[in-house]
Amino acid sequence: MSEKLLKLGIPAGSLQKATIDLFTKAGFNIADSERSFLPRIDDEQIQPICLRAQEMSKYVADGVLDAGITGYDWIMENESDVVEVAELAYSKATSKPARWVLAVPAESKITKPADLQGRIVATELANVTRQYFADKNIDVKVEFSWGATEVKARLVDAIVELTETGTSLLANNLREIDTVMTSTTRLIANKKAWEDKFKREKIENITILLNAAIDARGKVGLKMNVKKSDLKSIFKILPAEKSPTISDLADSDYVAIEVIIEGEVERAVMPALKRAGASGIITYPLNKVIH
């Protein structure tokens, strides 16, 4: 084990698999993450520690961890004084921000937050929810929920629950009436660790690689050979915001073009390129893209 060590918090639970997958695409191999709170990684200068995202920011703020990955919601809920190094655009189900929504049973007569005056709201995000209602000058009793909050919607008057797709709310026949906050995944650092040259550089390196893996999602590399006289037609087909790499070939009448495109346009672009005169067209997956 290296004398220089970065203690890095990996979120256990619902975000764990997506995080491990992201690290794999970034070039790290993390083993035993499902069986151990101290998984192994193929970097002797990093010690991963699996903890619940809900408590991650507390341990980072206290210096138990040098850095960690958690949601912006839990940073705010815990009022943690940490360095927010980067926003990481990924989550357990989608790349979209998660939302904490105020919801009531579909049959409820409550239609707006003000209708909850003097009533009870259950949530795991208690501090943020109290502040939300205080900002609106609505007096409610916020009860902390230890999970299965959707079920409690018919025991109290409303709930504040996390959703990415809204599927769970629909399954429990619940209706949204407002968004309390939106949240994305963040890489955070302890303030003292951030001032340490080794740890800061290590955290910055991890950030670059993770964001490169995120940026590569949904993109493919595209290569082709093009006759110089057909370049104008080819450029009209390629996405306008992309700047392709053009290389000379042995045959002076042709060039090779390489560009990164969104995977969703690949099927439409390739036949059009073929008809415009491109040949030797290939596409390939990307693991990391650094801008």
N, C-alpha and C positions, 0 to 999 in steps of 0.2 A: 504494500500500500504506500502511495506517495505521501511524503511529509506535507505537501500542499494538497489540501482537500476542500472541495466545495460540497457542502451539505445541501442537497436539492430536494425539495418537496414535490412529490408526484401525487396528484389527486386520486384518492381511492374512491371506489364506488362507480357511479354512473359515467363519470368522465374518464375513468381509468383506461379503458380499452382504446378510446379515441386518442388519448395522450400517448400511450405506448406505441400505437400505430404511427403517430406523427413523428415520434423520436426515431422509429425505425426508418422512415422515409428521409429523415434528416441525417441518417448515417450512424445512429447509435443502436446498439443491441442490448436491450434490457431483458434479463431473464428472471424467472421466478416471481414476477410481479403479482400473479394471482394467488400465490401460496405464502408469500412472505411480505412483511412490512419493510424489510430491508433487502430489496431485490439487487441483483448484480448487474453491472453495466460494463461494457468493454472500454472503459476509460478509468484508469486507476486514480485520477484526480477528482472524480465525482463519486459521491456517496448518495444514491437515491434513497429516499425515505417516503413510504406511502402513508398519507394521512388524509382524512376527510377534507374536502374543499372548504367545508363550513368553518374549520378551525385552522386552516393553513396560515392565514394572514396573522393570527395571534402568535404562532410559533416563529414566523419570520420576523415580526416586530420585536419579539423578545430575544431574538438572536439564537434560538434553539436551532433554527435553520438559517442558512445564508441566503437562500432564494427559494421560490416555490411558485407553483402554478395554481391559480384559483380564479374564482369569478369576481368581477367588480362588485357584485351584490354583497359578497361576504366581506370584502374589504370595508364597504360602507357599513354593513351590519355590525362589524366588530370595531369600527372606528379605529382601524389599524394605521399606525404611523409608519409607512413603508415607502420605498421607492418603487413607483410603477415604471418598470423598465420598458415593457412593450405590451401592446394589445395583440393577442393571437386570435385570428379570425377562424376559430374552429370550435365545435361543441360536440356533445354526444350524438346528436342526430343530424344537424345541418351546420352550415357555415354562417347562418344568420344569428343575430343577437337573440338571446333568450329574454322572455318577458315575465315579470311578476305582475299578475293581473288580479284585480278585485273581481270576484265572481260570486254569484248567488244561484240558488236552484232555479231552474228554468221557470218553475211555477210561481216564484216569488214576485211580490208586487213592488219590490225595490228596483228602481230603474237608474238611480244616480247615487253618487257617494253621500250626498246630503241626506238621503233617506235613511242612512244608518245612524243618524244622531241618537245617542243614548243606547246604542245596541252593541252586540258582541261580534268581534271579528277574530277568527283563528288563523294563525300563520306561523311558519318557521322563521320568517323574516320580521321578527317582532319590532326591533328598533327602527328600521326603515319605515315600517308600516305606521308606527306611532307618529313619526315625523311627517309622513305623508298626510295623515289626518289633521295633525296640528297645523300644518301649513294652510290647510283649508278651513281651519277653525271649526272642525267637526269633532264633537266630543264622543268618542267611542271607547269601549273597553277592548284592548287587544290581548288575546290569550295566546301564549306560546303553544304551538302544536308540535308533537313529537313524531310527526309523519302521518301518512294516510289522511292528509288534510282534506282531500276531496270528499271523503266520507263524512267529515264533520260539518260540511256545508248545510246539512239539514238538522244538525244539532244546535248550531249557533245561527247567526243572521247572515254571515258572509264569510268568505275566506280570501286570503291573498296567497296565490299559489304560482309556482314557476311553470311556464309552458314554452315549448319550442314550436310545436306543430298544432297545439290545441286539441289533439286527439283524446287525451285523458279527460279533458273538461267535457267534451262531447259525450264520451263514454259514460260519464257520471251525470249526464243531463244537467250541466251547469251552463250558466250564461255570463259572459264577461260584461262588466259595466264600466271599467276603466283600467288603464295601465298604470301601475304604481311606479315601476321603473324598468328600464331595459338594462341588460347586463351582457358583457362579453368576457371571454377568458383573458386573464392578464398574467404576465410573468412579473413577479415582484421580487424585491431584494431588501434585505436588512440594511439599514442606513450605514452601520459600521462596516459591514461586509462590502458595501458599494464603494467605500473609501479605500479598501484594500486592493492594491494594484493587481495581484494575481486573481483574486476572486472576481473583481470587476471585469477583467479581460475574459475570464472563463464564462461569466454570465453573458457578456456581449457576444462571444463566439456562439454560445448555445442559441441566443436570440437570432443571430444571422441565419443559422442553419435551420431553425424551426420555421422562420418566416419564409425561407427559400423553399422548404417543403410545402408550406401552405400555398405559396404563389404558384407552385408547379401543379397543384390540383386542378383538374379539368382542362389542362393544356397539353398539347402534343407538339413535338418538333416535326417540321415538314421540309423535305428536301426534294429537289427536282432539277433536271437539266432543261435549259430553255435556249432556243435560238435567239440571238440578239435582236433579230428583226421582229420577234414576237414579244419582246419585253413589255412594251406599252400595254398590250392586251392582257398580259399576265398580271401586271401591277393593278389593273382595274378590278381584277378578281380578288386579289389578296386584301385583307382588312386594311383600311386606309391608315390606321394608327400604327401599323407595324412597319418597322424598317428592316428589310431583309438583308442578309449577308450575301454578297455576290462575289463569286470566285471565277477566275478564268480557267478554262479547260484546255486540253491539248489541241482540240479542234477550235481554232480561233473564231469560228462562227457561233460557238455556243458558250454559255456560262452556266455555272451551278448556282442555284439559289437555295438559301436555307432561312427559315423563319419559324417563329413560335406562334401558334394560333390556338384559339379556344377549341377544345375538343368537340363542342356542340356544332361548330361550323364545318368540321372536317368532312362530313359526308356530302355537304353541298359544294364545297370548294374543289375537292379532288376531281370529280367528273368535269367540272367547268375548266379546270386547268388542263386536263387532257384534251378537251376540245379546242382549247386555245393554243395547243402546240407543245405543251410541256411533256417531257418523257422521263423515264426513270424515277417516277414519283414514289417516295416512301414517307411513311410517318413512323414515329417512335415515341414511346412514353417518356415522361420526364420525372425525375425524382426531386430535383431542386432547381429553382430559378432565382438567381441573385441579380437584382436590378442595379 
